[in-house]
Amino acid sequence: MFDHVTIRVSDRAASESFYDTVLGVLGIAKSTGDFAEWGDFSIAPATADSPPTQRLHIGFVAASQDDVDEFWRVGVDAGYVDDGPPGPRPEYDPDYYGAFLLDPDGNSAEAVHHGDGRERDSIDHVWMRVPDLEASRRFYDLVAPFGGFSAGSGDAGRVSFRGTRGSFTIVPGPATPSIRTNRVVYVDGLPGPAMT
């Protein structure tokens, strides 16, 4: 569902090591070039115009609950910060099983397994913070269908947009800076020009 998601990082080597460690467990292979890429996810160095991405949550697909457990275990064993141990998360879905770690810039990376058997790409979901939830909801209600997502549905102070192979959610708070997803650029939580 996501063509790609790119985040900016303050230390490419540190972030590359983190994502190599945890995404390799999930079978998401890396390719390198100007960006380090794992499937439809990539990292790029922060610049003066594009600061490090922060306050982002990204969920990566795990083939099994054992893979979720291993994602978390290898991350913790490598010294990365636990952001939630493996276990069921029925508040998200009855068959949801996930584990969470913090990347070197403090973003929440999750391995998630759904027992429903739906086919998914390597990114299951993205959560980003926006300063004005209702204004952002109106914007995404307009553009989400062009990316294969439904109009937003609100629940507990957040708005989610669902597609057949993933979802993205916006939550109120200090904006998530420097994230690129699908074909729209987000800087400080506000949509920018279409990427070329």
Secondary structure as GFF3:
##gff-version 3
##sequence-region A 1 196
A	DSSP	beta_strand	5	9	.	.	.	ID=ss1
A	DSSP	alpha_helix	12	25	.	.	.	ID=ss2
A	DSSP	beta_strand	30	32	.	.	.	ID=ss3
A	DSSP	beta_strand	36	38	.	.	.	ID=ss4
A	DSSP	beta_strand	41	45	.	.	.	ID=ss5
A	DSSP	beta_strand	56	61	.	.	.	ID=ss6
A	DSSP	alpha_helix	65	77	.	.	.	ID=ss7
A	DSSP	beta_strand	81	88	.	.	.	ID=ss8
A	DSSP	beta_strand	96	102	.	.	.	ID=ss9
A	DSSP	beta_strand	108	114	.	.	.	ID=ss10
A	DSSP	beta_strand	123	130	.	.	.	ID=ss11
A	DSSP	alpha_helix	133	143	.	.	.	ID=ss12
A	DSSP	three_ten_helix	144	147	.	.	.	ID=ss13
A	DSSP	beta_strand	153	155	.	.	.	ID=ss14
A	DSSP	beta_strand	158	162	.	.	.	ID=ss15
A	DSSP	beta_strand	167	172	.	.	.	ID=ss16
A	DSSP	beta_strand	179	181	.	.	.	ID=ss17
A	DSSP	beta_strand	184	187	.	.	.	ID=ss18
A	DSSP	beta_strand	190	194	.	.	.	ID=ss19
###
